[in-house]
Amino acid sequence: MKIVKVLAMDPDLINASSLNSDSDSVRYGIDETIYRYGDRVRQANGFINMDEKSGIVRLAQPPYDSAGGVFESRITSTDLSDIASHVATTKLKK
């Protein structure tokens, strides 16, 4: 199930024609996912996945056992020509 699509742009790209170049593309990933319910916190890596090229975030598992909790994922974007990542955090609440 698709949750959201994220978009990052690289200000270092010289012109619009290079947007389609794999070497100048932005790639996405999920660095970490945790699940919070009440005062409990647990790792939930693999519960949410992301397409590295499109930025589409999807549920990888059914959320039936997670009612009332909050998933927090740290989403990364990186320019392949510069390995330094820019990290943003988003909270996904069921």
C-alpha angles and dihedrals in degrees: 000000000000113000105175144331119232126202130200126179127203112227089198093070108114099212142354093259090067091059089088094050113108091216091058097039125116114237124202134210144163111245097186141349125200131181121220123196118167107313094338126099127185138170113264101178111159094027091098124033135188135207105239094214105037100035092228113153117208139176108253094191134032112268096220096119095045104066113149096016134106127233116210118195128183107218120201131199124192139181109229091220090056114037094199106112129219110218127208127176125219131181118221112198123192 
